[in-house]
Amino acid sequence: MDIALATDDSAILFGEDVGFGGVFRCSVGLQDKYGRQRVFNTPLCEQGIAGFAIGVACAGSTAIAEIQFADYIYPAFDQVVIPRGPIKAKGLLLSCIREPDPCIFLEPKVLYRSAVDKVPEGDYTLPLGKADILIEGNMSRFLKETTPCLLARPIF
């Protein structure tokens, strides 16, 4: 998110507790760095955050809407991205932010303290709409970029 805010002057980050660094500490220091006009807290209302994001985007700015938990956000889904590790997360997050169409990025909290991949520094994106084949078999294929696939991998 830091890269997106640094490279896009129209980008704003908002959501539940983002001004304080976020519940999972993903936005630590961003309000100090970019100011309260570009990084700010919202009420605890997922539907309101999604609606505000739509308004921001319609007004020509880049909306980065942080929603802590997906419990009440499902009706707002259009394009959904769920990375399976930190390397994918960074590249796909930047792709979602730069995607001109609505895009929901889910952060799998199970990976916050379990993933140890070395994330590349700098600005890079991964293509949306493409998936890795993790396991190929004669009856089915896993084609998703999701955490459940990563967690299920040892079973197969």
N, C-alpha and C positions, 0 to 999 in steps of 0.2 A: 504494500500500500504506500510505503514511503516513496518508492520509485514512481508510482503512478501520480502521486501528489506533486513530486518534484518536476515531472516532465509534462504535466497537464495543468495549466493554471486554472482551468475551469472545473477541475475535479474537487469534490467535497466529500468528506467522510463523516458519516453520522450514524448514530445507533445507540443502543443501550450501553452506557458507561464507556464509550469510546474516548471521551475526553479525559477519563481517568486511566486510560490504558487498556480498557476492556477486561472482561472477566477472565479471559485466557491470555491476557497481556500482549495481544497482537498489535495494539496501537499505542504502546508505551512511548511517550515523548513526542508523538505526532502533533498533539495540540500545541505544545510549546514551540515546536519547529514551524508549524504552518498557521498558527493562530486559531482563535475561537470562531472566526468566520468560516473557516474551511474544515475544521474538525470539532464536532460538538455532540453533546448528548441529546437523546430524544426521550420522550416518555416510553414507558414499558408497554408498547402496543405494536406488535409485529405488522398488523395490517396497516397501521398508520405509517410505519416506516416504509413499507412497500409503496403505499400511495404517494408519500412524499418523494420517494425515489423516482417514481413515474413523472411527477410534476417537475422535478429538477431536470430530468432528461428532456422532457418536452420543452423546457425553457432554454435548452441548448448547452447545459452543463453536464459534466460527467458525475453521475451519482454513484458513490460507493456506500451502500447501505449495509451496516453490520447488524445482524440479528443473532443474538446469543444462542437461541435454541429454536429448532424448526417446528415445535409443537403446533403452532397456529399459523404457519406460513404456507401450508400446502395449497390453498386456493390461489395463491399468487404465482405458482410455478409456471414457467414457460419453457425456458431452456435451463436444465439443471446440470451442474458440474460437481462431481464428488471425487476429489483426488484420492489416490491410494498411498501417498507418501509425500514427504516434504519437497522433494525435487519437482514432482508433478504439481504439487500445490502452488508453488511459486509461479511456475510457468503458466498454469491454467488460470490462476487468479488474475495475473496481468492480462491474459487473453480475454477473460470475462469483463474486466474493467473497460477494455478497449473495444469490445464487441458492440456494434451499433444497436443490436436488438437486445431486449431484456434477457438477462442471464442471472441465474441463482447459483451461488457458489456455496456449497456446504463444506464446513470444516469438520472432518471426523475427529472428535475430541479424544478418541482412543489412541490416536497417533501422537498427541501432544507430548506425552512422556515416554512413548515406546519407540518412536522412530529415531534413528541415529544417522540417517543419510547426510552426507555433506552437500549442502545446497550451494549451487554455483552463485557467485556474486554477480552483481550487475543486472542489467535489463535483458530478460529473455522471455519468450512466450512459447507456448505449445499450442498446436492447432486444436480448435474445438471440433467436436464431431468425429474424432478418431479415437479408437481404443486399441489397447495392446491385447494380443492373444496370450494369456497367461498359461493356460493349460489347453491342450488340444487332445481330443479323444475321438473315438468312433461313435459315441452316442450324443455328445453335447459339447458345446464350446462355451467358455467364459469369455465374453467380449467386453466386459465393463471395466471402467476406470475406478471402481468403487472400493471402499474399505472392506465391505463384506467379502468381496472376492479375494482380497489379500489375506484376510483372516481365515478364510476357508481353504486356502491353498495347501496348508500342511495336511489337511484331511485327505486330499487326493494324492 
